[in-house]
């Protein structure tokens, strides 16, 4: 984990968070 890669690490984290929210929303819609 280099400080140089903080910028290139932030984007995948945001994408992963967006995917988690989307999947979670889809699961909630399935059960509701």
mmCIF file of the N, C-alpha and C atoms, coordinates in Angstrom:
data_MODEL
# 
_entry.id   MODEL 
# 
loop_
_atom_site.group_PDB 
_atom_site.id 
_atom_site.type_symbol 
_atom_site.label_atom_id 
_atom_site.label_alt_id 
_atom_site.label_comp_id 
_atom_site.label_asym_id 
_atom_site.label_entity_id 
_atom_site.label_seq_id 
_atom_site.pdbx_PDB_ins_code 
_atom_site.Cartn_x 
_atom_site.Cartn_y 
_atom_site.Cartn_z 
_atom_site.occupancy 
_atom_site.B_iso_or_equiv 
_atom_site.pdbx_formal_charge 
_atom_site.auth_seq_id 
_atom_site.auth_comp_id 
_atom_site.auth_asym_id 
_atom_site.auth_atom_id 
_atom_site.pdbx_PDB_model_num 
ATOM 1  N N  . UNK A 1 1  ? 0.854   -1.198 0.000  1.00 0.00 ? 1  UNK A N  1 
ATOM 2  C CA . UNK A 1 1  ? 0.000   0.000  0.000  1.00 0.00 ? 1  UNK A CA 1 
ATOM 3  C C  . UNK A 1 1  ? 0.888   1.246  0.000  1.00 0.00 ? 1  UNK A C  1 
ATOM 4  N N  . UNK A 1 2  ? 1.210   1.749  -1.158 1.00 0.00 ? 2  UNK A N  1 
ATOM 5  C CA . UNK A 1 2  ? 2.011   2.960  -1.254 1.00 0.00 ? 2  UNK A CA 1 
ATOM 6  C C  . UNK A 1 2  ? 1.116   4.183  -1.281 1.00 0.00 ? 2  UNK A C  1 
ATOM 7  N N  . UNK A 1 3  ? 1.612   5.287  -0.732 1.00 0.00 ? 3  UNK A N  1 
ATOM 8  C CA . UNK A 1 3  ? 0.825   6.519  -0.740 1.00 0.00 ? 3  UNK A CA 1 
ATOM 9  C C  . UNK A 1 3  ? 0.642   7.039  -2.174 1.00 0.00 ? 3  UNK A C  1 
ATOM 10 N N  . UNK A 1 4  ? 1.520   6.621  -3.073 1.00 0.00 ? 4  UNK A N  1 
ATOM 11 C CA . UNK A 1 4  ? 1.417   7.054  -4.466 1.00 0.00 ? 4  UNK A CA 1 
ATOM 12 C C  . UNK A 1 4  ? 0.142   6.510  -5.106 1.00 0.00 ? 4  UNK A C  1 
ATOM 13 N N  . UNK A 1 5  ? -0.284  5.329  -4.677 1.00 0.00 ? 5  UNK A N  1 
ATOM 14 C CA . UNK A 1 5  ? -1.421  4.660  -5.308 1.00 0.00 ? 5  UNK A CA 1 
ATOM 15 C C  . UNK A 1 5  ? -2.750  5.031  -4.664 1.00 0.00 ? 5  UNK A C  1 
ATOM 16 N N  . UNK A 1 6  ? -2.740  6.038  -3.774 1.00 0.00 ? 6  UNK A N  1 
ATOM 17 C CA . UNK A 1 6  ? -3.980  6.411  -3.084 1.00 0.00 ? 6  UNK A CA 1 
ATOM 18 C C  . UNK A 1 6  ? -5.030  6.862  -4.093 1.00 0.00 ? 6  UNK A C  1 
ATOM 19 N N  . UNK A 1 7  ? -4.606  7.531  -5.159 1.00 0.00 ? 7  UNK A N  1 
ATOM 20 C CA . UNK A 1 7  ? -5.550  8.008  -6.165 1.00 0.00 ? 7  UNK A CA 1 
ATOM 21 C C  . UNK A 1 7  ? -6.113  6.861  -6.984 1.00 0.00 ? 7  UNK A C  1 
ATOM 22 N N  . UNK A 1 8  ? -5.276  5.858  -7.290 1.00 0.00 ? 8  UNK A N  1 
ATOM 23 C CA . UNK A 1 8  ? -5.727  4.739  -8.112 1.00 0.00 ? 8  UNK A CA 1 
ATOM 24 C C  . UNK A 1 8  ? -6.443  3.690  -7.265 1.00 0.00 ? 8  UNK A C  1 
ATOM 25 N N  . UNK A 1 9  ? -6.370  3.843  -5.938 1.00 0.00 ? 9  UNK A N  1 
ATOM 26 C CA . UNK A 1 9  ? -7.053  2.908  -5.046 1.00 0.00 ? 9  UNK A CA 1 
ATOM 27 C C  . UNK A 1 9  ? -8.437  3.431  -4.698 1.00 0.00 ? 9  UNK A C  1 
ATOM 28 N N  . UNK A 1 10 ? -8.613  4.755  -4.763 1.00 0.00 ? 10 UNK A N  1 
ATOM 29 C CA . UNK A 1 10 ? -9.882  5.371  -4.375 1.00 0.00 ? 10 UNK A CA 1 
ATOM 30 C C  . UNK A 1 10 ? -10.986 4.996  -5.363 1.00 0.00 ? 10 UNK A C  1 
ATOM 31 N N  . UNK A 1 11 ? -10.657 4.975  -6.645 1.00 0.00 ? 11 UNK A N  1 
ATOM 32 C CA . UNK A 1 11 ? -11.674 4.691  -7.671 1.00 0.00 ? 11 UNK A CA 1 
ATOM 33 C C  . UNK A 1 11 ? -12.234 3.273  -7.536 1.00 0.00 ? 11 UNK A C  1 
ATOM 34 N N  . UNK A 1 12 ? -11.398 2.238  -7.447 1.00 0.00 ? 12 UNK A N  1 
ATOM 35 C CA . UNK A 1 12 ? -11.935 0.878  -7.270 1.00 0.00 ? 12 UNK A CA 1 
ATOM 36 C C  . UNK A 1 12 ? -12.777 0.751  -6.007 1.00 0.00 ? 12 UNK A C  1 
ATOM 37 N N  . UNK A 1 13 ? -12.407 1.467  -4.947 1.00 0.00 ? 13 UNK A N  1 
ATOM 38 C CA . UNK A 1 13 ? -13.196 1.429  -3.708 1.00 0.00 ? 13 UNK A CA 1 
ATOM 39 C C  . UNK A 1 13 ? -14.577 2.024  -3.949 1.00 0.00 ? 13 UNK A C  1 
ATOM 40 N N  . UNK A 1 14 ? -14.634 3.147  -4.663 1.00 0.00 ? 14 UNK A N  1 
ATOM 41 C CA . UNK A 1 14 ? -15.925 3.779  -4.964 1.00 0.00 ? 14 UNK A CA 1 
ATOM 42 C C  . UNK A 1 14 ? -16.771 2.862  -5.839 1.00 0.00 ? 14 UNK A C  1 
ATOM 43 N N  . UNK A 1 15 ? -16.139 2.231  -6.829 1.00 0.00 ? 15 UNK A N  1 
ATOM 44 C CA . UNK A 1 15 ? -16.863 1.313  -7.717 1.00 0.00 ? 15 UNK A CA 1 
ATOM 45 C C  . UNK A 1 15 ? -17.386 0.120  -6.924 1.00 0.00 ? 15 UNK A C  1 
ATOM 46 N N  . UNK A 1 16 ? -16.548 -0.424 -6.033 1.00 0.00 ? 16 UNK A N  1 
ATOM 47 C CA . UNK A 1 16 ? -16.969 -1.564 -5.219 1.00 0.00 ? 16 UNK A CA 1 
ATOM 48 C C  . UNK A 1 16 ? -18.139 -1.173 -4.328 1.00 0.00 ? 16 UNK A C  1 
ATOM 49 N N  . UNK A 1 17 ? -18.079 0.017  -3.747 1.00 0.00 ? 17 UNK A N  1 
ATOM 50 C CA . UNK A 1 17 ? -19.175 0.493  -2.901 1.00 0.00 ? 17 UNK A CA 1 
ATOM 51 C C  . UNK A 1 17 ? -20.454 0.644  -3.701 1.00 0.00 ? 17 UNK A C  1 
ATOM 52 N N  . UNK A 1 18 ? -20.340 1.168  -4.911 1.00 0.00 ? 18 UNK A N  1 
ATOM 53 C CA . UNK A 1 18 ? -21.514 1.345  -5.769 1.00 0.00 ? 18 UNK A CA 1 
ATOM 54 C C  . UNK A 1 18 ? -22.129 -0.006 -6.117 1.00 0.00 ? 18 UNK A C  1 
ATOM 55 N N  . UNK A 1 19 ? -21.274 -0.987 -6.419 1.00 0.00 ? 19 UNK A N  1 
ATOM 56 C CA . UNK A 1 19 ? -21.756 -2.332 -6.745 1.00 0.00 ? 19 UNK A CA 1 
ATOM 57 C C  . UNK A 1 19 ? -22.449 -2.947 -5.535 1.00 0.00 ? 19 UNK A C  1 
ATOM 58 N N  . UNK A 1 20 ? -21.864 -2.780 -4.343 1.00 0.00 ? 20 UNK A N  1 
ATOM 59 C CA . UNK A 1 20 ? -22.471 -3.327 -3.129 1.00 0.00 ? 20 UNK A CA 1 
ATOM 60 C C  . UNK A 1 20 ? -23.840 -2.719 -2.898 1.00 0.00 ? 20 UNK A C  1 
ATOM 61 N N  . UNK A 1 21 ? -23.958 -1.410 -3.077 1.00 0.00 ? 21 UNK A N  1 
ATOM 62 C CA . UNK A 1 21 ? -25.247 -0.735 -2.884 1.00 0.00 ? 21 UNK A CA 1 
ATOM 63 C C  . UNK A 1 21 ? -26.264 -1.243 -3.900 1.00 0.00 ? 21 UNK A C  1 
ATOM 64 N N  . UNK A 1 22 ? -25.834 -1.405 -5.153 1.00 0.00 ? 22 UNK A N  1 
ATOM 65 C CA . UNK A 1 22 ? -26.744 -1.870 -6.204 1.00 0.00 ? 22 UNK A CA 1 
ATOM 66 C C  . UNK A 1 22 ? -27.218 -3.289 -5.925 1.00 0.00 ? 22 UNK A C  1 
ATOM 67 N N  . UNK A 1 23 ? -26.283 -4.172 -5.558 1.00 0.00 ? 23 UNK A N  1 
ATOM 68 C CA . UNK A 1 23 ? -26.636 -5.565 -5.257 1.00 0.00 ? 23 UNK A CA 1 
ATOM 69 C C  . UNK A 1 23 ? -27.547 -5.622 -4.040 1.00 0.00 ? 23 UNK A C  1 
ATOM 70 N N  . UNK A 1 24 ? -27.211 -4.863 -3.007 1.00 0.00 ? 24 UNK A N  1 
ATOM 71 C CA . UNK A 1 24 ? -28.039 -4.828 -1.800 1.00 0.00 ? 24 UNK A CA 1 
ATOM 72 C C  . UNK A 1 24 ? -29.440 -4.338 -2.108 1.00 0.00 ? 24 UNK A C  1 
ATOM 73 N N  . UNK A 1 25 ? -29.550 -3.312 -2.943 1.00 0.00 ? 25 UNK A N  1 
ATOM 74 C CA . UNK A 1 25 ? -30.863 -2.775 -3.325 1.00 0.00 ? 25 UNK A CA 1 
ATOM 75 C C  . UNK A 1 25 ? -31.660 -3.823 -4.096 1.00 0.00 ? 25 UNK A C  1 
ATOM 76 N N  . UNK A 1 26 ? -30.997 -4.554 -4.986 1.00 0.00 ? 26 UNK A N  1 
ATOM 77 C CA . UNK A 1 26 ? -31.666 -5.593 -5.772 1.00 0.00 ? 26 UNK A CA 1 
ATOM 78 C C  . UNK A 1 26 ? -32.167 -6.710 -4.859 1.00 0.00 ? 26 UNK A C  1 
ATOM 79 N N  . UNK A 1 27 ? -31.354 -7.095 -3.872 1.00 0.00 ? 27 UNK A N  1 
ATOM 80 C CA . UNK A 1 27 ? -31.750 -8.148 -2.930 1.00 0.00 ? 27 UNK A CA 1 
ATOM 81 C C  . UNK A 1 27 ? -32.958 -7.698 -2.118 1.00 0.00 ? 27 UNK A C  1 
ATOM 82 N N  . UNK A 1 28 ? -32.934 -6.446 -1.661 1.00 0.00 ? 28 UNK A N  1 
ATOM 83 C CA . UNK A 1 28 ? -34.062 -5.907 -0.888 1.00 0.00 ? 28 UNK A CA 1 
ATOM 84 C C  . UNK A 1 28 ? -35.328 -5.906 -1.747 1.00 0.00 ? 28 UNK A C  1 
ATOM 85 N N  . UNK A 1 29 ? -35.200 -5.521 -3.009 1.00 0.00 ? 29 UNK A N  1 
ATOM 86 C CA . UNK A 1 29 ? -36.361 -5.490 -3.904 1.00 0.00 ? 29 UNK A CA 1 
ATOM 87 C C  . UNK A 1 29 ? -36.901 -6.898 -4.132 1.00 0.00 ? 29 UNK A C  1 
ATOM 88 N N  . UNK A 1 30 ? -36.012 -7.899 -4.143 1.00 0.00 ? 30 UNK A N  1 
ATOM 89 C CA . UNK A 1 30 ? -36.447 -9.284 -4.333 1.00 0.00 ? 30 UNK A CA 1 
ATOM 90 C C  . UNK A 1 30 ? -37.268 -9.764 -3.140 1.00 0.00 ? 30 UNK A C  1 
ATOM 91 N N  . UNK A 1 31 ? -36.840 -9.394 -1.941 1.00 0.00 ? 31 UNK A N  1 
ATOM 92 C CA . UNK A 1 31 ? -37.502 -9.891 -0.733 1.00 0.00 ? 31 UNK A CA 1 
ATOM 93 C C  . UNK A 1 31 ? -38.711 -9.051 -0.351 1.00 0.00 ? 31 UNK A C  1 
ATOM 94 N N  . UNK A 1 32 ? -38.791 -7.825 -0.863 1.00 0.00 ? 32 UNK A N  1 
ATOM 95 C CA . UNK A 1 32 ? -39.913 -6.950 -0.486 1.00 0.00 ? 32 UNK A CA 1 
ATOM 96 C C  . UNK A 1 32 ? -41.025 -6.988 -1.528 1.00 0.00 ? 32 UNK A C  1 
# 
